[in-house]
């Protein structure tokens, strides 16, 4: 071998050695966008950055970008994004809505292989029976947020300070009518308060009579008596029970008990402290969830011995996470999603913010919030991301005797009684033109009816119902009853 050739070989070997000592250029982290619901905050970018660093430290090469949408427009925003094929990754919402997206190809099917290989945290936290309840036409398109799977109807939370100041006795309150003398006292003493806030109008007929709309959607104008076996699907706004509730709402509205300004969000009213009571379907710990430094809330059950129910909204499909069909890197999105079912540090960072910046842990290990931190979002976060049982207990929960809230919640879920219609999803594809027309009619009348703003509620109802029939209500009733009959036959 010539010296020239040997010298060249040695130079190449040295060059290769030097190149081998240089670390390979790391790939850029994949940005995983995750849309949730609730109040936006100036702190969100900081929390996203901290979560991204933590996720990468655990071996997942991803940046997490959580984006919050308001309660009033999140469904419409999702629909627009999906229709426009906008690229995004994960999003939260009601299971009934996701089933509609699944029917339209808007979300990724979570196959058994994906579930076992990519989402082992989900299968460890959720039973097979729970996941089976979420399947649409035998396929899984969403995973459940591990919170309460049932709700207790006939439930309210109330302002403790107002009750104590006025010496109110709530023990006799067992129905909506029983609230009348209480609300009268509150309104007289606190005229600038919202005396009563229906969390959603459709909750009240369910609380009083067990009537629910299909897919538990506010704009849906067909419904069912969930207490009745083999019930037919009916015109919701012609049922005596719903009309009775609307008369009560009308009465409260004319007495000034309700918020009638649509620009003021319900959460703003709750957190302002200028609210006496909120009515709706709730869970153990609702009072603690809404309590802040400004206002203390506690809760009451109208019938403490009644079992919670699993219904349309209140099945495990009540709140879920899905993967958008426009997701650019499904594996990475699933890896981030799986971490929220297994990694308590990540979950608590997303929920409560940064330790010693947004909150501290006191000597008992309970969360105490630091003023001006990330606290304004916690009520919207705690039940929304992954496995809630990984969350810290707050000092507020502890002070209300809820140190073992996750055990209480588990017992609550196990005690739930499924109604016959649980698991039924009304696929509106065959009547989508009629549904769109009925939605437009609802938008014209719904706010007036559910906010007590009608001059003559009976005349408004009659006009409303006529327009519903003029725009295809009977066709929707026929199709809904056909599907429901098939559902009952398949059970």
Secondary structure by P-SEA (a helix, b strand, c coil): ccaaaaaaaaaaaaaaaaaaacccccccbbbbbbbbbcccccaaaaaaaaaaaaaaaacccbbbbbbbbccccaaaaaaaaaaacccccbbbbbaaaaaaaaaacccccccaaaaacccaaaaaaccaaaaaaacccccccccccccccccccccccccaaaaaaaccccccccccccaaaaaaaaaaacccccccccccaaaaaaaccccccccccccccbbbcccccccccccccccaaaaaaaaaaaaaaaaccccccccccaaaaaacccccccccccccccccccccccbbbbbbbccccbbbbbcccccccccbbbbbcccccaaaaaaaaaaaaccaaaaaaacccccccccccccccbbbbcccccccccccccccccccccccccaaaaaacccaaaaaaaaaaaaccccccccccccccccaaaaaaaaaaaaacaaaaaacccccaaaaaaaaaaaaaaacaaaaaaaaaaaaaaaaaac
